[in-house]
Amino acid sequence: MTNGAAITSYNLYWDAGTSGSSYLSLIGEATDFTGLTHTQTSDVIEGNSYKFKVRAKNIFGWSDFSSVLTIVAAHAPNTMDAVVTSIDSLTGDVQITWTAPDSNGDEITSYTIEIQD
């Protein structure tokens, strides 16, 4: 309930990858929608950023839009191939090398190397 009146619709907008220069209504404006989730599967390109905002309606009208949420259409990188190690014959140092996995739409920002004693 908002201001004592039940919500009659949630209106979800997105920018369709325009960096917020324009927004399109996905659900809840032309036809009332009272669900709390929506899955956008079309027109989504891996690696692109998308902005979303939502507003609610009751018998008194529409609320202001929420703050904008920005997401990157990506998921965790692929599993790494096994690392390769070698020992420097002069210093005895261990050199560890690997091949970067597919990043799946977003930059890989770090690697963690664990060495067992």
matplotlib code that plots the C-alpha trace (Angstrom):
import matplotlib.pyplot as plt

x = [0.0, 1.2, -0.6, -3.2, -4.0, -3.0, -0.5, -2.3, 0.8, 4.6, 6.0, 9.5, 11.6, 15.0, 17.3, 17.9, 21.6, 21.4, 23.5, 20.3, 19.7, 16.2, 14.0, 11.3, 8.5, 9.0, 5.9, 3.2, 2.3, -0.1, -1.4, -1.3, 1.5, 1.7, 4.5, 7.8, 10.1, 10.6, 13.1, 14.4, 15.7, 15.4, 17.6, 20.3, 23.9, 26.6, 29.0, 26.7, 25.4, 21.7, 19.9, 16.6, 14.1, 10.7, 7.7, 4.5, 0.8, -2.2, -5.5, -3.8, -1.5, 2.2, 5.0, 8.3, 10.8, 13.3, 17.0, 18.5, 20.2, 22.9, 23.9, 26.4, 25.0, 27.7, 28.4, 31.4, 34.4, 34.7, 36.7, 40.4, 42.6, 45.3, 48.3, 51.7, 54.7, 58.4, 61.5, 64.2, 67.4, 69.6, 67.4, 65.1, 62.1, 58.8, 57.2, 53.4, 51.6, 48.0, 45.8, 43.0, 39.5, 36.6, 35.5, 31.8, 31.0, 32.9, 36.5, 38.5, 39.9, 42.0, 43.3, 43.9, 46.8, 46.9, 50.1, 49.9, 52.9]
y = [0.0, 3.5, 6.5, 4.1, 2.8, -0.5, -0.6, -1.2, -1.3, -1.2, 0.4, -0.8, 1.3, 0.6, 2.4, -0.5, 0.3, 4.0, 5.1, 6.7, 9.0, 7.6, 5.1, 2.6, 1.1, -2.6, -3.5, -1.9, 1.2, 0.2, -2.8, -3.0, -5.2, -6.0, -8.6, -7.9, -9.4, -9.2, -11.0, -9.2, -11.7, -9.9, -7.1, -7.8, -7.9, -9.5, -6.8, -3.9, -1.7, -1.2, 1.2, 0.4, 2.4, 1.7, 3.5, 2.5, 3.5, 3.5, 5.3, 8.6, 8.2, 7.4, 7.9, 9.4, 6.9, 5.1, 5.7, 4.3, 0.9, 0.1, -3.5, -5.0, -8.0, -10.4, -13.3, -14.9, -15.8, -19.3, -21.9, -21.4, -24.0, -25.5, -23.2, -24.1, -23.8, -23.8, -23.3, -20.9, -23.0, -20.1, -18.6, -21.4, -19.1, -20.6, -19.0, -19.5, -18.8, -19.2, -18.3, -15.8, -17.4, -16.0, -13.0, -13.5, -9.8, -7.9, -7.1, -9.5, -7.3, -9.7, -13.2, -15.1, -17.5, -20.0, -22.0, -25.0, -25.7]
z = [0.0, -0.8, 0.7, 2.0, -1.5, -3.1, -5.9, -9.2, -11.5, -11.6, -14.7, -15.7, -18.2, -19.7, -22.0, -24.5, -24.4, -25.3, -22.2, -20.8, -23.7, -24.1, -22.2, -23.3, -21.2, -20.9, -18.8, -16.7, -18.6, -21.3, -19.3, -15.5, -14.1, -10.4, -10.5, -8.8, -11.4, -15.2, -17.3, -20.4, -22.9, -26.3, -27.5, -24.9, -26.1, -24.0, -22.8, -23.2, -20.3, -19.7, -17.4, -15.7, -13.6, -12.2, -10.8, -9.1, -9.7, -7.3, -7.6, -7.0, -10.1, -10.8, -8.4, -9.4, -11.0, -8.8, -9.0, -12.1, -11.9, -14.4, -15.2, -17.6, -19.6, -18.5, -16.2, -14.5, -16.8, -18.1, -16.1, -16.4, -18.1, -15.9, -15.1, -16.4, -14.1, -14.7, -12.5, -13.4, -13.3, -12.1, -9.4, -8.5, -8.9, -10.0, -13.0, -13.3, -16.6, -17.8, -20.6, -20.0, -20.2, -22.1, -20.0, -20.9, -21.5, -18.9, -18.2, -16.0, -13.3, -11.3, -10.9, -7.6, -7.5, -4.7, -4.0, -1.8, 0.5]

ax = plt.figure().add_subplot(projection="3d")
ax.plot(x, y, z, "-o")
ax.set_aspect("equal")
plt.show()
